[in-house]
Amino acid sequence: MNPKTNRNHGKAAERAFAKYLGAQRMGVMGRHDIQGGIYAAEVKSYTRMVAFTWWEQAVRNAATKGLTPMLLLHLKGTEYRRGLV
């Protein structure tokens, strides 16, 4: 995809999430994408992302014990404290 198409796709995802969450789309470069209550959200939209498969695994595994799933992401070569929950 070309950069303009990517930007338009990203803006559409921001609008959709803002509406779904009842939040406000900020729409200014250099700031967070969506603000709702105490949250400042960054929106990313992908055609394919393996994290969804990982999340489904976490949900399945937690459900067998009646627990709440959590997915922790770490980029190799970075500090663990910079990981994502």
Helices and strands as residue ranges (DSSP letters): H 3-21, E 24-25, E 34-36, E 39-41, H 51-63, G 80-82
